[in-house]
């Protein structure tokens, strides 16, 4: 899977919008349900779960005092069936939601919740899941001679040139300064923005979402 994330960005069309679920992310028998792990599932290619752990969140943080960026990922502790995953191994845990929180002096300055389209997926425990088609996998701090910026990168985690990818650049306070989607990535505009902020490095500090590596 790692090779999938290291391929060059080849941007194609991606739809943005609310999922077909109207806000529901996990359904069992047509009802909303909170999943928890009560069995000791073995680590194999058919079913892998985090033993004795229910749904959970994970956070990566990039600090640039007095500012800080949090990338928060909400997980469902379950495994996609092989037919609904992108490689031979089942995907675990399953991403339910991701969002950004921008801090200044330890206080929330802004939060950003993405509205990526969602697809219906099935889990090995019989659940039906509405999973985001784009998942964030990397965040960077770019130090500039004039201003610093954050970049956040997302992908559809499939193979081939049609895999959707996105990239966002933000100010330290969370204002969007550039966004690139599949099919509309303007490299010249991005170069102008980076030059205007005195940024000549791709990434000074980089953090990846652990589950993808």
C-alpha positions in Angstrom: 0.0 0.0 0.0 2.9 2.3 0.8 3.8 2.5 -2.9 0.3 3.9 -3.6 0.9 6.9 -1.4 4.3 7.7 -2.9 3.1 8.0 -6.5 3.2 11.4 -8.1 0.0 13.5 -7.8 -2.1 12.9 -10.9 -5.3 14.9 -10.4 -8.6 13.9 -11.9 -12.2 14.8 -11.2 -13.6 14.3 -7.7 -17.1 15.0 -6.4 -17.5 16.9 -3.2 -20.7 16.8 -1.2 -22.7 15.2 1.5 -22.9 11.4 1.5 -26.0 9.5 0.6 -26.5 8.6 4.2 -27.6 12.0 5.2 -25.1 12.1 8.1 -25.2 8.4 9.3 -21.8 6.7 9.3 -22.4 3.2 10.7 -25.5 1.1 10.3 -26.5 -2.4 11.4 -29.8 -3.7 10.3 -30.8 -0.2 9.2 -30.2 1.4 12.6 -27.5 3.6 13.9 -25.1 1.7 16.1 -21.9 2.2 18.0 -19.4 -0.5 17.3 -17.2 -2.0 19.9 -14.7 -4.9 20.0 -15.8 -7.7 22.3 -13.9 -10.6 20.6 -10.3 -11.4 20.2 -9.9 -11.2 16.4 -6.7 -12.7 15.0 -4.4 -10.7 12.8 -4.9 -12.3 9.3 -5.9 -11.2 5.8 -9.6 -11.8 6.4 -10.3 -10.0 9.7 -8.0 -7.7 11.7 -9.2 -5.5 14.5 -7.6 -3.8 17.5 -8.4 -6.1 20.4 -10.4 -4.8 23.3 -10.8 -1.4 21.9 -14.0 0.3 20.8 -14.4 3.2 18.3 -11.6 5.7 18.9 -9.9 8.9 17.7 -6.3 9.6 16.8 -4.6 13.0 16.5 -1.4 14.2 14.8 -0.1 17.6 15.8 2.3 20.0 14.1 3.5 22.8 16.3 4.8 26.2 15.2 4.5 28.3 18.4 2.3 30.1 19.1 0.4 28.1 16.5 -0.5 24.5 16.1 -2.4 22.2 13.7 -4.3 19.1 14.8 -5.5 16.5 12.3 -8.1 14.4 14.0 -9.2 11.1 12.7 -12.3 9.2 14.0 -12.1 5.5 13.5 -14.6 2.6 13.5 -12.8 -0.5 15.0 -13.8 -2.9 12.3 -12.5 -4.3 9.0 -13.6 -3.9 5.5 -14.3 -7.0 3.5 -11.8 -7.8 0.8 -14.1 -6.9 -2.0 -14.5 -3.4 -0.6 -10.9 -2.7 0.1 -8.1 -1.5 -2.2 -5.6 -4.3 -1.6 -5.3 -7.9 -0.7 -5.5 -7.2 3.0 -8.6 -5.9 4.8 -8.5 -2.3 5.8 -8.4 -1.7 9.6 -9.4 0.4 11.4 -12.0 2.1 9.2 -11.9 5.9 8.9 -15.3 7.4 9.8 -14.4 11.1 9.7 -11.5 13.5 9.7 -11.2 17.2 10.5 -8.7 20.0 11.2 -8.3 22.2 14.3 -6.1 25.3 14.2 -4.8 26.5 17.6 -3.3 29.8 18.7 -1.7 29.9 22.2 -3.5 26.6 23.0 -7.0 28.0 22.1 -9.1 26.9 19.1 -8.9 29.5 16.4 -10.8 27.6 13.7 -11.9 24.1 12.9 -12.5 22.7 9.4 -14.8 19.7 8.6 -14.6 18.3 5.1 -17.6 17.3 3.1 -16.0 14.7 0.8 -18.4 12.3 -0.9 -19.0 8.9 0.7 -19.3 5.4 -0.5 -21.1 2.4 1.0 -18.7 -0.2 2.3 -19.2 -3.6 4.1 -17.4 -4.9 7.1 -16.4 -8.4 8.1 -18.8 -8.1 11.1 -21.8 -7.4 8.9 -21.9 -3.6 9.2 -22.7 -1.2 6.4 -20.4 1.8 6.5 -20.5 5.2 4.7 -16.8 5.8 4.3 -15.2 9.1 2.9 -13.9 8.6 -0.6 -11.0 10.9 0.3 -8.9 10.3 3.4 -6.2 12.6 4.8 -2.8 10.9 5.1 -0.2 13.6 5.5 0.2 17.2 6.9 3.2 19.5 6.6 4.6 22.7 8.0 6.2 24.9 5.4 8.4 27.7 6.8 8.6 30.9 4.8 10.7 34.0 4.9 7.5 36.0 5.0 4.7 33.7 6.2 4.5 30.0 7.2 1.9 27.7 5.8 0.4 24.3 6.5 -0.4 21.8 3.8 -2.8 18.8 4.1 -2.9 16.0 1.7 -5.6 13.4 0.9 -6.1 10.5 -1.4 -8.7 7.9 -2.5 -6.2 5.1 -1.8 -6.7 3.2 -5.0 -4.3 2.3 -7.8 -4.0 4.1 -11.1 -4.2 7.6 -12.6 -7.9 7.9 -11.8 -7.4 7.8 -8.1 -8.8 11.1 -6.6 -6.3 13.2 -4.7 -6.5 16.6 -3.0 -4.2 19.1 -1.4 -5.0 22.1 0.8 -2.7 25.0 1.9 -3.7 27.0 5.0 -2.4 30.0 6.9 -1.4 29.5 10.5 -4.8 30.7 11.6 -6.7 28.3 9.3 -7.5 30.5 6.3 -7.4 28.6 3.0 -4.8 30.0 0.6 -4.9 27.2 -2.0 -6.9 24.1 -2.8 -6.2 21.6 -5.5 -8.6 18.8 -6.6 -8.3 16.1 -9.2 -8.6 17.7 -12.6 -8.2 21.3 -11.3 -4.7 21.5 -9.8 -3.1 24.7 -10.9 0.6 24.3 -10.2 1.5 27.8 -11.5 -0.9 29.4 -9.1 0.5 27.4 -6.2 4.1 28.4 -7.2 3.0 32.1 -7.1 1.5 31.6 -3.6 4.6 29.9 -2.3 6.9 32.6 -3.7 4.7 35.4 -2.3 5.2 33.8 1.2 8.9 33.2 0.7 8.5 29.4 0.8 11.1 27.4 -1.1 11.0 24.0 0.7 8.3 21.4 0.1 8.0 20.5 3.8 10.0 21.4 6.9 8.0 19.3 9.3 5.9 16.3 8.0 3.6 14.0 9.9 1.7 11.0 8.5 -1.5 9.4 9.7 -0.1 6.2 11.4 -2.7 3.8 10.1 -1.5 4.3 6.5 2.1 3.2 7.1 
